[in-house]
Amino acid sequence: MASAPSSTNRHQDGVHLPETARELVKILVAGPFGVGKTTLIDAVSEIRPLHTEEHLTEASAGVDDLAGVRDKTTTTVAIDFGRISLKGGVVLYLFGTPGQERFRSLWADIAYGALGALVLVDTRRIDDSFDVLGLVEETGLPYAVALNTFPDSRTYTEEQLRTALDLEPGTPMVSCDARDTHSSLDALIALVQHLIDRNENAR
């Protein structure tokens, strides 16, 4: 099983791949608008992340639903990008996807070549996750669900959440705090382990 890096000195190693890199894996970080995708990539990336963030304007007021994310002032309009090296020579290239319907045309290009997706879910706005989960499933990507915790997150049982999200029994579901490096790494490792298990079972 892949595990977290031994060093927590983020953004210290420049842009070059570590000499131990053996397997490069493209991963999508997906989820609805305002769920914490950019925050998670910021928390784990060992290089300075690339962001395509723009300030929200009055023109988007009738398009972007700010219910539950009233304090949000920016939005991703193309991708976020980060990189994290795990023990065992596995290097994850993280591509954060825009969460709004109006950016759906970018999905196929961003998803091309990805081996899996980490789908972030806000339990205060579960319905907002359905479109993204549908896109991931249509693409055929294996995925794990990460429940991003907020101070006012609602509490549900695992069975309630799996039923609400219509998850297959084998789909990993974990809780995380996208602001916390270790918590976010644990969510990514859960996805990587899921990909490894699927590959071994397919042999």
N, C-alpha and C positions, 0 to 999 in steps of 0.2 A: 504494500500500500504506500502511495506517495504520502509524504509528511511535510510539515511546515519547514521553512528555512530555519537554520540554526541562528542566523544573524537577524537582528531587528534594525540594523542600520539602513533604513530605507533611503533611496535616492543618493546613495554614496558610491555606487559602482559604475557610474556613467551609463553609456548606452550599449556597451559591448556585452555579448552573451558570455556567461561564465564558461570556463573551460570544461566543466563537468556536464554541460548540456548534452543530452543524448536524444531526447524526444521533444519536439516542439508541437504544442497542441493549441489550436485556436478554439477559444471558448466565448460564447455570447453571454453577456450579462443583460438580461431582458427584464421587462416589467413595465407597468403603466407609468404614466406621467407622475413625477414627484415621489417615486417609491424608494429612491436612494441608490440608484445605479452608479451615478457619478461619485457619490460619497464612498461607496464600497471600493471602486477602483482606486480612488485617492488613498484609501486606507491601506491597501495591500501592495500597490505597485512599487517595485524596486527602482524603477526609472521615473523621471518626472512625467506624469501622465499628460497625454494629449487630450484637450477638451475642445469641443466646438459649441461652446455655450454662448447664448445671446440673452440679453435682458428681455423679459416679458414686457410687452407694450399694450396699450389700449386696443390696438388692432386685433390682438389675440384673445381679448376678454370674452368674446362670444364663441370662441373656438376651443380654448383650453379650459377645462373644468377645474377650478381651483378649490373645489369643495374638499376640505380636509388638509389642504396644503396652502393655506392663505398666506403664509410667510414666505412662500417661494417667489424669488424675483428673477431667476434665470431658467433657461431650458436648453437641453441638448438639441441641436438642429441637424446633426449628421452623426458623429460617433464620439465616444470616449475611447481612449486606448491606453492600456497599461500592460505591464509584464511582471510576472512573479516566477521565481525559480524555486522548485520544490526539491527536497532531498530525493535522490535516486535519479537525478539528471532530467527530470520532467520540467519543462518550461512552459508556462501558460501565457499565451497572448490573449489578453482580455479585450473584447470589443463590446462596449456599451451601446445599446441601441436606443434610438428615440422612442418615447412612449406614446406619442400621439398618433391618432389615426391619419392625420395629414402627411405623416412621414412614412407611411406604409410602403410607398414605392421604393424606398431604400432597402427594404428588408431582404430581398433576394440577394442583392449584392453584398450586404454585410454578412449574411448567413453563409455565403458560399465558402466551402472548405472547413466550416466549423465541425468539431466532433461532438459538441454537446452545448447545453445552455443551462445557466443558473437563472432561474426565474424568481425575481423578488416579488413578494406579496405583502401588501399592507392590510392587516386584518380589520382595519377600520373601513376599508373600501374594497372588500373582496370582489364585488362585481366588476371592478375596473380591471381585474386580472384576466377575465375570460377571453377577451380578444387576443391578448398576447399568448396565452396558453394555447389558443386555437392556432395561431400562426406557427408556434413552435411545433405543435403536433402535425400540422399540414406539411411542414418542412421535413418531418421525419426525424428530427433531432432528439436523441435521448436527453433527458433533463432532470434536474433536481429543483425542488422548491425551497426557497429560503424565506422564512417569515421575518421580515424586518420589524424589530420592535420599536415602538414609539412610546413616550410617556403615557399617552392615553389609549394605548392599544387595548382592544377587547380581548378577553380570555375565552378561549374555546377549547374543547377537548380535541385530541388528534383525530378521532373518528368524525367529529363534526366538521373539521376543516377538510379532511380528505373527501368527505361527502360533498361539501359545498364546492370544492374545486374539481370534483369528479376525477380524482387521481387514481391511477392503477395501483394495485397493492405494492408493486415493486418500485414505485417512484419514491426516491428519498425526499423527506420533508424535515427540515431542521429550522430552528430559530437562530437568528443572528442579530447583531447590532452593527449595521453597515458602517458606523463610525469607528468601530473597534477592529484593529488589525487582526488580532488572534481569532475573534469571533467570525470575521469575514473569511479568513483563511480556512477555518473549520468547515464553513459552508462550501467553499470551493473544493476542499479535499473530499467532502461527501460526494460531490459530483464526480470527481476524478475516480474515486473508488467505484462508483456506479458504472462508469465507462469501462473500467478494468474488468469488473464482474461480468458485464454484458459481453465483452470481447472473449473472455475465457469460456463463458457458457455457449458461445456461438461456435467454438472449435469442435 
